[in-house]
Amino acid sequence: MRIIFLGTASGVPTPKRRLSATAVVYDGETFLFDCGEGSQMQLRKAGLRWGALRRIFISHLHGDHIIGLLGVLMSLQVGGRDSPLFLYGPTGLEEYVQTSIRLMQARIRYELVINEISGGVICDEKNYYVACAPLEHRIFTLGYVLVEKDRPGRFNVEKAEQLGIPAGPIRSQIQLGEEVVLDNGTRISPDDILGPPRKGRRVAYCLDTSPCENAEKLASEADVLIYDGTFFSDEHQTLARRTGHSTWREAAELARKTGVKRLVLTHFSPRYTELEKFLPAFQAIFPEIILASDLMEIEVERQHAHVHRH
């Protein structure tokens, strides 16, 4: 599981930062969370496979989170896409997309499945599910969480040998969590052979929000929380609340409260430069803070998140 930050600015792009877009690569798919201006170029720079892009999740309909969407849709068409693309977002997403396609007289020949959502589990696959919940912003805004389902524990080969379980399909059945019966009538439970279940990874995405109960629920025990870092300074507390954003202190306190392993701040106001020098004060509240930069990658392992900067 990899997270690639394609755009990390809020409002308007800067020479170093494009607008909000974050890709997660997992289970043969690329998930795109928000699609700000320039996203198609950033996808190319990151070397992500267009064919693996299957689902796009839009948090809200402010321009810095959605203006790049039509460019991505048209690039997929030019590239000859023939598989469905699933879009998720608030009410109004379908009107925005279909009106834009109509006015530009664009031809989208692949199947475009637009899901207007308001909360709950929105897709449920074999190895993962994605859920969402409303956040607190100036307009209706959704936060998302991608949850890898728990996997069966590790197969104990030595114990299998002791119990006379032959190699082959029967061991595969046990590894999948199924009970089996041997030729001699012995019934084998997965618990007899497998170690404790391996907990799935969890990535939460909560941008453009003031701290709120739903943000806490989505973030709970996340391996990585991608969170609103619009305002670093406590001096901008009033502005953050008026505009529906968070300060770095609030982000750090929320991460500490919810048992997050790594907090990644993004969506930075273009008024700030040299952000790194402000970080230590907030690491005193929550040590595991990362400041996102464009094309930065994080590998989400089962125990830790490792950072790779381009």
Residue pairs with C-beta under 8 A, 6 or more apart in sequence:
1 24
1 25
1 26
1 148
1 201
1 203
1 299
1 300
2 24
2 25
2 26
2 297
2 298
2 299
2 300
3 22
3 23
3 24
3 25
3 203
3 224
3 226
3 264
3 297
3 298
3 300
4 22
4 23
4 24
4 25
4 46
4 48
4 295
4 296
4 297
5 22
5 264
5 266
5 292
5 293
5 294
5 295
5 296
5 297
6 18
6 21
6 22
6 23
6 39
6 42
6 43
6 46
6 294
6 295
7 13
7 17
7 18
7 19
7 20
7 21
7 22
7 34
7 36
7 37
7 38
7 39
7 42
7 294
8 17
8 18
8 20
8 266
8 267
8 268
8 292
8 293
8 294
9 17
9 18
9 19
9 20
9 64
9 267
9 268
9 270
10 19
10 20
10 64
10 208
10 230
10 267
10 268
10 269
10 270
11 19
11 64
11 269
11 270
12 19
12 64
12 270
13 19
13 36
13 37
13 38
13 270
14 270
16 293
16 294
17 268
17 270
17 293
17 294
18 36
18 37
18 38
18 39
18 41
18 42
18 294
19 36
19 37
19 38
19 39
19 64
19 65
19 67
19 68
20 34
20 36
20 59
20 64
20 65
20 207
20 266
20 267
21 32
21 33
21 34
21 35
21 36
21 38
21 39
21 42
21 68
22 32
22 33
22 34
22 205
22 226
22 266
23 30
23 31
23 32
23 33
23 43
23 46
23 48
24 30
24 31
24 33
24 146
24 203
25 31
25 48
25 52
26 128
26 146
26 148
27 125
27 127
27 128
28 52
29 52
29 53
29 54
29 55
30 48
30 49
30 52
30 53
30 54
31 54
31 55
31 56
31 57
31 130
31 146
32 39
32 43
32 53
32 55
32 56
32 57
32 72
33 56
33 57
33 59
33 144
33 205
33 226
34 57
34 58
34 59
34 65
34 66
34 207
35 56
35 58
35 65
35 66
35 67
35 68
35 69
35 72
36 64
36 65
36 66
36 67
36 68
37 63
37 64
37 67
37 68
38 68
39 68
39 69
39 71
39 72
40 68
40 71
40 72
40 75
42 294
42 295
43 50
43 53
43 72
45 295
46 295
50 75
50 76
50 79
50 81
51 79
51 81
51 83
53 72
53 76
53 85
54 83
54 84
54 85
54 86
55 85
55 86
55 87
55 88
55 123
55 130
56 69
56 72
56 85
56 86
56 87
56 88
57 88
57 89
57 130
57 132
57 142
57 144
57 205
58 65
58 66
58 69
58 87
58 88
58 89
58 90
58 93
58 142
59 65
59 89
59 135
59 141
59 142
59 143
59 144
59 205
59 207
59 208
60 66
60 89
60 90
60 137
60 139
60 140
60 141
60 142
60 208
61 89
61 90
61 92
61 93
61 96
61 139
62 139
62 208
65 207
65 208
66 89
66 96
69 87
69 97
70 97
70 100
70 101
70 104
70 106
73 85
73 97
73 101
73 106
73 108
73 112
74 106
74 108
76 85
76 110
77 106
77 107
77 108
77 109
77 110
81 110
82 109
82 110
83 110
83 111
84 110
84 111
84 112
84 113
85 110
85 111
85 112
85 113
86 113
86 115
86 123
87 93
87 97
87 112
87 113
87 114
87 115
88 115
88 117
88 122
88 123
88 130
88 132
89 114
89 115
89 116
89 117
89 142
90 116
90 117
90 118
90 140
90 141
90 142
91 116
91 118
91 140
92 116
93 114
93 116
94 114
94 116
97 112
97 114
98 114
100 106
101 108
115 122
117 132
117 142
118 134
118 142
119 132
119 133
119 134
119 142
120 131
120 132
120 133
121 129
121 130
121 131
122 130
122 131
122 132
123 129
123 130
126 149
127 148
127 149
128 146
128 147
128 148
128 149
128 200
129 147
129 149
130 144
130 145
130 146
130 147
131 144
131 145
131 147
131 218
132 142
132 143
132 144
132 145
132 218
133 142
133 143
133 214
133 217
133 218
134 140
134 141
134 142
134 143
134 214
135 141
135 142
135 143
135 206
135 208
135 209
135 210
135 212
135 214
135 215
136 209
136 210
136 211
136 212
136 215
136 244
137 208
137 209
137 210
137 244
137 245
138 243
138 244
141 207
141 208
141 209
141 244
143 204
143 205
143 206
143 207
143 209
143 214
143 215
143 218
144 204
144 205
144 206
144 218
145 202
145 203
145 204
145 205
145 218
145 219
145 222
146 202
146 203
146 204
146 205
147 200
147 201
147 202
148 200
148 201
148 202
149 200
150 197
150 198
150 199
150 200
151 197
151 198
151 200
152 175
152 176
152 177
152 190
152 194
152 197
152 198
153 194
153 195
153 196
153 197
153 198
154 194
154 195
154 198
155 171
155 174
155 175
155 193
155 194
156 193
156 194
156 195
159 192
159 193
160 171
160 174
160 193
163 186
163 188
163 192
163 193
164 182
164 184
164 186
165 171
165 174
165 180
165 182
165 188
165 193
170 180
170 182
173 180
174 180
174 188
174 190
174 193
174 194
175 190
175 194
177 190
177 194
178 190
179 187
179 188
179 189
179 190
180 187
180 188
181 187
181 188
182 188
198 302
199 302
201 223
201 300
201 302
202 221
202 222
202 223
202 224
203 222
203 223
203 224
203 225
203 226
203 300
204 218
204 219
204 222
204 224
204 225
204 226
204 227
204 260
205 218
205 226
206 215
206 218
206 219
206 225
206 226
206 227
206 228
207 226
207 227
207 228
207 266
207 267
208 228
208 230
208 244
208 245
208 267
209 215
209 228
209 244
209 245
209 246
210 240
210 241
210 244
210 245
210 246
210 250
211 246
211 250
211 251
211 253
211 254
215 227
215 254
216 254
216 257
216 258
219 225
219 227
219 254
219 255
219 258
219 260
220 258
220 259
221 258
221 259
221 260
222 258
222 260
222 261
223 261
223 262
223 300
223 305
224 260
224 261
224 262
224 264
224 298
224 300
224 305
225 254
225 255
225 258
225 260
225 262
225 263
225 264
226 264
226 266
226 292
227 246
227 251
227 254
227 255
227 263
227 264
227 265
227 266
228 245
228 246
228 251
228 265
228 266
228 267
229 246
229 248
229 251
229 265
229 266
229 267
229 268
229 291
229 292
230 240
230 243
230 245
230 246
230 267
230 268
230 269
231 237
231 239
231 240
231 245
231 246
231 247
231 248
231 269
232 247
232 248
232 268
232 272
232 275
232 278
232 282
233 247
233 248
233 278
234 247
234 249
236 247
237 247
239 245
240 246
240 247
240 250
246 254
248 265
248 278
248 282
248 289
249 282
249 285
251 263
251 265
251 282
251 289
252 263
252 282
252 283
252 285
252 286
252 289
253 285
253 286
255 263
255 286
255 288
255 289
256 285
256 286
260 286
260 288
261 288
261 304
261 305
262 288
262 290
262 298
262 305
263 286
263 288
263 289
263 290
264 289
264 290
264 291
264 292
264 298
265 289
265 290
265 291
265 292
266 291
266 292
268 275
268 291
275 291
276 291
279 289
279 291
282 289
283 289
290 298
290 305
290 307
293 309
295 310
296 307
296 308
296 309
296 310
297 307
297 308
297 309
297 310
298 305
298 306
298 307
298 308
299 305
299 306
299 308
